[in-house]
């Protein structure tokens, strides 16, 4: 099964494409980021995110999606733009016909590390372990998208083996 993992944002959207075999083995196919310019208007930035997500979906043809669920924001200035970016991403995923699996940051951290309050470094180390020590990107947003995809894969795989 092919999974797209997405860490939404207005300035940076992290994405990853992960394959999970029937035996549960994970393979990172691709990962990267969509970066928009703060010099552009919000509508232009949202359109760029939407179009880029659609291109990624067309290129990699995932079968399901994992995306970070927004549930708490420390910075009131960024909550609305991130929510809008997440909205256009969810729209693109829905248009593509994907099942959308939503995970809070705590759920992702719990799935990877066993501790919902793990640090970014701890999550990155476990991402690397889950992917058999392959080189992982340095950008936090991209690493987070891989962690989301792994969480989605684990959720899918645990349901499949419990049938």
Secondary structure, DSSP 8 states (H G I E B T S, - for coil): -EEEEEE--SSEEEEEEEEE-TT--EEEEEEEEEE--TTS-HHHHHHHHHHHHHHHHHHH--SEEEEE-----S-HHHHHHHHHHHHHHHHHHHHTT-EEEEE-HHHHHHHHHS-TT--HHHHHHHHHHHTTT----S-HHHHHHHHHHHHHHHHHHHHHHT-
